Amino acid sequence: MKTIITKGEFAKLKGRAPSAISNWIADGRITAAALVGSGVRARIWVEQAERDLARNLDPSQQIAQDRPVSMAAPAGSVAPEAPAAPLPAPAEDEDLRRRRRADAESAEHQAELLRMKREREAGRWVEAADAQKRFSAELVKFVTEVETWAAQKLARTLAEKHGLDWRTLSADVRASWREFRGEKADAAEAARRSRDGRGDDDGDGAPAALL
């Protein structure tokens, strides 16, 4: 004989709330062998569920309750001997719980590693940005010093050597230097636009080169 009923009907049969049946299933007191189907729509094979409860429920706890669950197996079945002490949940259920705990701990660990990695990467970007600013400042300082040296000291030295007016020579040096800087800046901007895949007339700002 194989009697199949819903979980709610089995709960009424045992004098319990439907949640109690769900708890028995989750704890392994009603095994997968007593379930027909899966998920919330699974139904109960009454005879097998009775055998599971007779084997897995603690008789001493049931006697102390107002409405103890009958420990007798259904008619036509051979009930196993009642254990002197409650048996542990089936080994596969305990293994499943351990795996779930291990998976949860592993997921938490991986999330922490990812968080730390992102923080380190963010730190590197900040350091790179600061380094770029310092480099730009030093480059501007160097370019200014070169221009001053060429327009003053070099112009005076050449003027004295060749008998020229150093002020006129200084003006010519400054003009040539600035023309050179403009050409290099235009070339650097064209290279940046080509690298970024943009046209030459997108009007997005000043030249990229500091020179």
MOSUL-V980527 format. One record per helix or strand of 3 or more residues. SS is the DSSP state (A for helix, B for strand). FROM is the first residue (numbers start at 1). TO is the last residue. If there is no record, write none. Layout:
ss:from:to
SS:FROM:TO
SS:FROM:TO
This chain:
ss:from:to
A:7:14
A:18:27
A:32:34
A:39:41
B:43:45
A:46:56
A:59:63
A:91:162
A:166:196
